[in-house]
């Protein structure tokens, strides 16, 4: 059985020298939706049952074959890189091959998937894994092209870990904030989020983050925002650590749109929000003269 997912060589594992930290429901959601985005999904459904410590993420991405599913939860297994040289040209959100293995260790993991390419496979597969990430059961299943990952009984073997986490209300706020951040970086995706089998919120796609911001900040209108794109002629000189050929900006027009706290300056590199205090302070300082006193930009 052929597989796009392969175990990384030891030298690459040593270079990465990091594992996935699954410390909350929000962390589970983040890892699973990033996998869905890497699979090319443009529609993602996130379902949560906090009382059951259960998360399910369904996407319409490229899907996986049975060969991929057999390797998916093994340690350091990924389809995104294969050799050390690939570390310098990563275009995916995930690449270490540790997220599903970590989830298998901490919870009950089930994956259902069907390849989107009908010339490769027409049947869907349902598989479950043990704590080592080894496949323990597989069978065909009726499923649309894409992947559905279900994580159940999270931290079931570590009850003290559950006790150390915030109340579910706070955890759900973290989940919502995580999805909002990812949606800003991937505005082409439709997000449907459910809690306890009931609709929670939906984010509709747009051309840029400009269409996403008003769905998150209800007091902001689309006409309050301006979207700009800057082409970089010499990307290496502009950003030697993160070469890019384009910078996109979504700015709240200073005479219409501002905040009483500096909590809505967001910076993303290659589809992932990052903390860059120096750049954030530069943005705040640049816009200070254009805003009312003691107000901050979006």
Buried (B, 14 or more C-beta within 10 A) or exposed (E): EEBBBBBBEEEBBEEBEEEBEBEBBBBBBBBBBBBBBBBEBBBBBBBBBBEEBBBBBBBBBBBBBBBBBBBBBBBBBBBBBBEBEBEEEEEBBBBBBBBBBBBBBBBBBBBBBBBBEEEEBEEBBBBBBBBEBEBEEBEEBEBEBBBBBBBBEBBEEEEEBEEEBEEBEEBBEBBBEBBBBBBBBBBEBBBBBBBEEEEBBEBEBBEBBBBBBBBBBEEBEEEBBEBEEEEBEEBEEBBEEEEEEEEBEBBBBBEEBBBEEEEBBBEBEEBEBEEBEEEBEEBBEEBEEEBEEEBBBB
